Amino acid sequence: VQLVESGGGLVAPGGSLRLSCVASGVTFAVAALSWHRQAPGKGRELVARIGWGGDAITEMESAKGRFTISRDNTKNAVYLQMNDLKPEDTAVYYCRALGLDFDYWGKGTLVTISS
């Protein structure tokens, strides 16, 4: 099983990024999917989650109104659209697939917000 994140990079404040996570070896359609992030020197935090039925919730207060999670089960993919990025959004972003009998994480993609 592999979850591979992509789309990270260096962006100026106010910019946008779209993160992608594509899975192989596991069917996303039966999983709850989520994005988490870990900033330098901090613990891993839940950013947003989306149920198998498509109900999307941005959990992180500072990300509400700026970040949106979505999924495409036909592509076994989950996305995180991030707008109006701020320096404090700098972190490694991880996707997670949680099912009844599995819990998989990707290795992360680095997002750096700096001018």
PAZAPA-4460 file (N, C-alpha, C; in steps of 0.05 Angstrom, whole numbers, plus 32768, in hexadecimal, padded with zeros to 4 digits):
% residues 115
    n_x    n_y    n_z   ca_x   ca_y   ca_z    c_x    c_y    c_z   seq   type   mol
   8011   7FE8   8000   8000   8000   8000   8012   8019   8000     1      V     A
   800A   802C   7FEF   8019   8045   7FEE   8006   805C   7FEC     2      Q     A
   800B   8071   7FFD   7FFD   808A   7FFA   8013   809E   7FF3     3      L     A
   8010   80AC   7FDD   8025   80BE   7FD4   801A   80DA   7FD1     4      V     A
   8024   80EC   7FE1   801C   8108   7FDF   802D   8117   7FCB     5      E     A
   8021   812C   7FC0   8030   813D   7FAD   8023   8158   7FAE     6      S     A
   8031   816C   7FA2   8025   8187   7F9F   8031   819B   7FB3     7      G     A
   8042   8192   7FC5   804E   81A5   7FD7   8064   81B6   7FC9     8      G     A
   806E   81CA   7FD7   8082   81DB   7FCC   8085   81F5   7FDB     9      G     A
   8093   8207   7FCF   8098   8222   7FDA   8084   8235   7FCD    10      L     A
   8075   8243   7FDE   8061   8256   7FD4   8062   826F   7FE4    11      V     A
   805E   8286   7FD8   805D   829F   7FE6   8043   82A2   7FF6    12      A     A
   8044   82B1   800C   802B   82B5   801B   8014   82C0   8009    13      P     A
   7FFC   82B6   800E   7FE6   82BD   7FFD   7FE1   82AB   7FE5    14      G     A
   7FF4   8299   7FE0   7FF2   8287   7FC9   7FE1   826F   7FCF    15      G     A
   7FE0   825D   7FBB   7FCF   8245   7FBD   7FE0   822D   7FB5    16      S     A
   7FD7   8216   7FC0   7FE3   81FD   7FB9   7FCC   81E8   7FB9    17      L     A
   7FCF   81D4   7FA9   7FBC   81BD   7FAA   7FCD   81A4   7FAE    18      R     A
   7FC9   8198   7FC5   7FD6   817F   7FCC   7FC6   8167   7FC2    19      L     A
   7FD4   8153   7FB9   7FC7   813B   7FB0   7FD3   8123   7FBF    20      S     A
   7FC2   810F   7FC3   7FCB   80F6   7FCF   7FBE   80DF   7FBF    21      C     A
   7FCE   80CF   7FB3   7FC4   80B9   7FA3   7FCD   809F   7FB0    22      V     A
   7FBA   808C   7FB1   7FC0   8072   7FBF   7FC2   805B   7FAB    23      A     A
   7FD2   8048   7FB2   7FD3   802F   7FA4   7FD2   8019   7FB8    24      S     A
   7FC4   8004   7FB2   7FC2   7FED   7FC4   7FAC   7FEE   7FD9    25      G     A
   7F9D   8004   7FD8   7F86   8007   7FEB   7F70   8016   7FDC    26      V     A
   7F58   800F   7FE2   7F41   801C   7FD5   7F38   8033   7FE6    27      T     A
   7F3B   804B   7FDB   7F34   8063   7FEA   7F15   8065   7FEE    28      F     A
   7F06   8058   7FDD   7EE9   805B   7FDF   7EDE   8052   7FFA    29      A     A
   7EEC   8040   8008   7EE2   8036   8022   7EF1   8043   8039    30      V     A
   7F00   8058   8034   7F10   8064   8049   7F07   8081   804F    31      A     A
   7F0B   8088   8068   7F09   80A4   8070   7F25   80AF   806B    32      A     A
   7F26   80C6   805E   7F3F   80D2   8056   7F44   80ED   8064    33      L     A
   7F5C   80F3   8069   7F62   810C   8078   7F7E   8116   8070    34      S     A
   7F81   8130   8075   7F9B   813D   8073   7FA3   8146   808E    35      W     A
   7FBD   8142   8094   7FC9   814B   80AD   7FE2   815B   80A6    36      H     A
   7FEB   816A   80BA   8004   8178   80B5   8015   8179   80CF    37      R     A
   802F   817B   80CA   8042   817D   80E1   8055   8194   80DB    38      Q     A
   8052   81A9   80EA   8064   81C0   80E7   807E   81BB   80F6    39      A     A
   8093   81C9   80F0   80AD   81C5   80FD   80AA   81C8   811C    40      P     A
   80B3   81B4   812A   80B2   81B6   8148   8097   81B1   8154    41      G     A
   8083   81A9   8144   8068   81A5   814F   805E   8188   8149    42      K     A
   8049   8181   8155   803D   8167   8150   802C   8167   8137    43      G     A
   8024   814F   812F   8013   814D   8118   7FF6   8154   811E    44      R     A
   7FEA   8164   810D   7FCF   816E   8111   7FBC   8166   80FA    45      E     A
   7FA4   8162   8101   7F8F   815C   80EC   7F87   8177   80DF    46      L     A
   7F88   8177   80C5   7F81   818F   80B6   7F64   818D   80AC    47      V     A
   7F5E   8177   809E   7F43   8174   8092   7F3E   8156   808E    48      A     A
   7F25   814F   808D   7F1E   8133   8088   7F05   8131   8076    49      R     A
   7F03   811A   8069   7EEC   8116   8058   7EE3   80F9   805A    50      I     A
   7ECA   80F4   805F   7EC0   80D9   8062   7EBD   80CB   8047    51      G     A
   7EB7   80B1   8048   7EB4   80A3   802F   7E9D   80AD   801F    52      W     A
   7E89   80B9   802D   7E72   80C4   801F   7E77   80E0   8013    53      G     A
   7E8E   80EC   8019   7E94   8106   800D   7E90   811D   8020    54      G     A
   7E88   8118   8039   7E84   812E   804C   7E9F   8138   8055    55      D     A
   7EA5   8151   804D   7EBF   815D   8051   7EBE   8171   8068    56      A     A
   7ED2   816F   807A   7ED3   8181   8091   7EF0   818B   8094    57      I     A
   7EF3   81A6   8095   7F0D   81B2   809C   7F0E   81B5   80BA    58      T     A
   7F1E   81A5   80C6   7F1F   81A4   80E4   7F30   81BA   80F0    59      E     A
   7F46   81C1   80E2   7F58   81D5   80EE   7F4C   81F0   80EC    60      M     A
   7F49   81FD   8103   7F3C   8217   8104   7F49   822C   80F1    61      E     A
   7F64   822C   80F1   7F72   8240   80E1   7F70   823B   80C3    62      S     A
   7F67   8223   80BC   7F65   821C   809F   7F49   821F   8094    63      A     A
   7F36   8224   80A6   7F1A   8226   809D   7F17   823F   808A    64      K     A
   7F09   823A   8074   7F06   824F   8061   7F1D   8251   804D    65      G     A
   7F32   8243   8052   7F4A   8244   8040   7F50   8229   8034    66      R     A
   7F4D   8214   8043   7F54   81F9   803A   7F3B   81E8   8035    67      F     A
   7F3B   81D9   8020   7F25   81C7   8019   7F2F   81AC   8011    68      T     A
   7F23   8198   801E   7F2A   817C   8017   7F16   8171   8004    69      I     A
   7F1F   8160   7FF2   7F0D   8153   7FDF   7F18   8138   7FD8    70      S     A
   7F08   8127   7FCB   7F11   810D   7FC4   7F07   8105   7FA9    71      R     A
   7F15   80F3   7F9C   7F0C   80E7   7F83   7F11   80C9   7F85    72      D     A
   7EFD   80BB   7F8B   7F00   809E   7F8F   7F07   808F   7F75    73      N     A
   7F00   809A   7F5F   7F07   808E   7F45   7F25   808F   7F40    74      T     A
   7F32   80A2   7F4D   7F4F   80A5   7F49   7F5E   809C   7F63    75      K     A
   7F4F   8093   7F76   7F5B   808B   7F90   7F6C   80A2   7F9B    76      N     A
   7F60   80BA   7F9B   7F6F   80D2   7FA2   7F60   80E3   7FB5    77      A     A
   7F6E   80F2   7FC5   7F63   8107   7FD6   7F74   8120   7FD3    78      V     A
   7F67   8137   7FD5   7F74   8150   7FCF   7F70   8164   7FE6    79      Y     A
   7F82   8177   7FE7   7F7F   818D   7FFA   7F85   81A7   7FEB    80      L     A
   7F71   81B6   7FE6   7F74   81D0   7FDA   7F7A   81E5   7FF0    81      Q     A
   7F90   81F2   7FED   7F98   8205   8002   7F9B   8221   7FF5    82      M     A
   7F8C   8234   7FFF   7F8C   824F   7FF5   7F95   8262   800A    83      N     A
   7F9D   827A   8002   7FA5   828F   8015   7FB9   8284   8029    84      D     A
   7FCE   8278   801F   7FE1   826B   8031   7FF1   827F   8042    85      L     A
   7FF7   8276   805A   8005   8287   806D   801E   827A   8076    86      K     A
   8032   8289   807F   804B   827C   8088   8046   8266   809D    87      P     A
   8032   826A   80AE   802D   8255   80C3   8021   823C   80B7    88      E     A
   801B   823B   809E   8012   8222   8091   802A   8211   8088    89      D     A
   8042   821B   808C   805A   820C   8085   805B   81F2   8096    90      T     A
   805C   81DB   8088   805B   81C1   8096   805F   81AB   8082    91      A     A
   8063   8194   808C   8061   817C   807B   8044   8173   807D    92      V     A
   8038   816E   8066   801C   8166   8064   801A   8148   805D    93      Y     A
   8009   813A   806D   8006   811D   8069   7FE9   8117   8064    94      Y     A
   7FE5   8103   8053   7FCA   80F8   804F   7FC8   80DE   805E    95      C     A
   7FAF   80D8   8065   7FAA   80BF   8075   7F91   80B2   806A    96      R     A
   7F91   8098   8068   7F7A   8088   8060   7F73   8075   8077    97      A     A
   7F5B   8078   8082   7F53   8069   8099   7F3A   8058   8091    98      L     A
   7F3D   803E   8093   7F27   802C   808E   7F21   801B   80A6    99      G     A
   7F0E   8009   80A3   7F06   7FF8   80BA   7F1E   7FE7   80C4   100      L     A
   7F2F   7FDF   80B1   7F45   7FCD   80B9   7F60   7FD7   80AE   101      D     A
   7F62   7FF0   80A8   7F7C   7FFB   80A0   7F7F   8018   80A7   102      F     A
   7F98   8021   80A8   7F9E   803D   80AF   7FB9   8043   80A2   103      D     A
   7FB8   8051   808C   7FD0   8056   807C   7FD6   8074   807B   104      Y     A
   7FF0   807A   807B   7FF9   8095   8079   800D   8098   8061   105      W     A
   800D   80AF   8055   8021   80B5   8042   803A   80BF   8050   106      G     A
   804F   80C4   8040   8068   80CE   804C   806A   80EC   804D   107      K     A
   8057   80FA   8042   8056   8116   8045   8061   8126   802E   108      G     A
   8058   813F   802B   8062   8152   8018   8066   816C   8026   109      T     A
   807D   8179   8021   8084   8191   802F   8078   81AA   8022   110      L     A
   806B   81BA   8032   8060   81D3   802A   806E   81E9   8039   111      V     A
   807A   81FC   802A   8088   8212   8036   807D   822C   802C   112      T     A
   8074   823D   803F   8068   8257   8038   807C   826C   8040   113      I     A
   8087   827A   802D   809B   828E   8033   809E   82A1   801C   114      S     A
   80A4   82BA   8022   80A9   82CE   800D   80C7   82CF   8007   115      S     A
***
